[in-house]
Amino acid sequence: MSRHLLLQIKIDKSLLKCDSRPMLEKDNPTQDNNNDKMDWNDMVEVFEQWLPYIQPVAEVLIDLADISENDRILDVAAGTGEPSLTLARRYRNQNIDIIGVDSASALLKQARRKAEAEQLSGLRFQEMQAEDLNFQPASFDRVISRFGLMLFDNPLRGLEEMRRVLRHQGKLAVAVWGEFHKLPTMTLIWDVLMKAMPPEKRPEKPRISNLGRSDDLEALFKAAGFEAYEIKSFDVPYHFDDFESYWSINTNGGLLEEPLNMFSPSEQEILKKEVEILSIPYQENGHLIFQNESLLVLAEKT
Ligand SMILES: C[S@@+](CC[C@H](N)C(=O)[O-])C[C@H]1O[C@@H](n2cnc3c(N)ncnc32)[C@H](O)[C@@H]1O
């Protein structure tokens, strides 16, 4: 690996542009990239670090869903509790019924812990596969889901299930991540690692961008039976105090840790230096600021 690495490590000037497209990106959105089928139960602490960055998406999804008092709401792939917890805080002391479901029990345990600590009422969490929701048809006024759909083994089945449990004229608000090259927080490091790796060792692109193209997302909503829907792009800004904090949060756990650990410590130092240079266009007064694209879908069951 080291000889290959030495050959590969030279700064690619084209990557210094903020809108650069990853050199290794494959453009097939339907590829079966099963490689990042991580066990979410091991991810509680790692995932919790990212929550403040994606909080704006919880707020905007709740706004989009146009929720009223007395509504019954389902949050699919609720993880450690979002957007359910934000919603319960907004409707504190009002009558609201929120159920958050997820396939990872450890994440739900954390969600329950938080709800209890804040004495939030009107919400509960249940372990459940999105593709097989254990609820009656038309039993919810609203369904919400943040950053889960593109990770399901079967997104179409998951979406059909969300539609089935929605009542007539009920609304669904979903957030997914945009295309891979529109997620610079991650791709800046990913691209450097992939370029330095022999092609046969490169992992598939992670699932997070599987629904990142609005055409694909639209096709999925149509296939699931939705006739009325709207897709919007929503930028999620990630601020880091400095390069060190950017590097450590991205490489200690999560999708980048494993590919990085394929390199020796000295190789990792060289790669880190390269990423630091490439991060210059994202620096403002020593801070790093990345805009990452998410796609929001508001659909109605007609
Ligand atoms: C990126 S996290 C998002 C969690 C939460 N919605 C949030 O935004 O904080 C993705 C979640 O999807 C869940 N998940 C993935 N596939 C699932 C499936 N088939 N059924 C239910 N949950 C699933 C994972 O367990 C994980 O909690």
The ligand as an SDF file (V2000), in Angstrom:
LIG
                    3D

 27 29  0  0  0  0  0  0  0  0999 V2000
  -28.9320    8.4750   10.1280 C   0  0  0  0  0  0  0  0  0  0  0  0
  -29.8920    7.6750   11.3350 S   0  0  0  0  0  0  0  0  0  0  0  0
  -31.1980    8.8260   11.5540 C   0  0  0  0  0  0  0  0  0  0  0  0
  -31.8310    8.7470   12.9130 C   0  0  0  0  0  0  0  0  0  0  0  0
  -32.8110    9.8800   13.2370 C   0  0  0  0  0  0  0  0  0  0  0  0
  -33.9420    9.9050   12.3520 N   0  0  0  0  0  0  0  0  0  0  0  0
  -32.1230   11.2110   13.2050 C   0  0  0  0  0  0  0  0  0  0  0  0
  -32.2500   11.9050   12.1880 O   0  0  0  0  0  0  0  0  0  0  0  0
  -31.4510   11.5720   14.1870 O   0  0  0  0  0  0  0  0  0  0  0  0
  -30.6440    6.4030   10.4300 C   0  0  0  0  0  0  0  0  0  0  0  0
  -31.5190    5.4930   11.2400 C   0  0  0  0  0  0  0  0  0  0  0  0
  -32.2110    4.6130   10.3630 O   0  0  0  0  0  0  0  0  0  0  0  0
  -32.4010    3.4020   11.0580 C   0  0  0  0  0  0  0  0  0  0  0  0
  -32.7240    2.3580   10.0730 N   0  0  0  0  0  0  0  0  0  0  0  0
  -31.9850    1.9500    9.0240 C   0  0  0  0  0  0  0  0  0  0  0  0
  -32.6470    1.0050    8.3380 N   0  0  0  0  0  0  0  0  0  0  0  0
  -33.8350    0.8190    8.9620 C   0  0  0  0  0  0  0  0  0  0  0  0
  -34.9680    0.0040    8.7080 C   0  0  0  0  0  0  0  0  0  0  0  0
  -34.9960   -0.8270    7.6760 N   0  0  0  0  0  0  0  0  0  0  0  0
  -36.0250    0.0850    9.5460 N   0  0  0  0  0  0  0  0  0  0  0  0
  -36.0010    0.9270   10.6060 C   0  0  0  0  0  0  0  0  0  0  0  0
  -34.9570    1.7460   10.8870 N   0  0  0  0  0  0  0  0  0  0  0  0
  -33.8870    1.6870   10.0690 C   0  0  0  0  0  0  0  0  0  0  0  0
  -31.0990    3.1990   11.7880 C   0  0  0  0  0  0  0  0  0  0  0  0
  -31.2110    2.2620   12.8340 O   0  0  0  0  0  0  0  0  0  0  0  0
  -30.8150    4.6110   12.2600 C   0  0  0  0  0  0  0  0  0  0  0  0
  -31.3440    4.8600   13.5130 O   0  0  0  0  0  0  0  0  0  0  0  0
  1  2  1  0
  2  3  1  0
  2 10  1  0
  3  4  1  0
  4  5  1  0
  5  6  1  0
  5  7  1  0
  7  8  2  0
  7  9  1  0
 10 11  1  0
 11 12  1  0
 11 26  1  0
 12 13  1  0
 13 14  1  0
 13 24  1  0
 14 15  1  0
 14 23  1  0
 15 16  2  0
 16 17  1  0
 17 18  1  0
 17 23  2  0
 18 19  1  0
 18 20  2  0
 20 21  1  0
 21 22  2  0
 22 23  1  0
 24 25  1  0
 24 26  1  0
 26 27  1  0
M  CHG  2   2   1   9  -1
M  END
$$$$
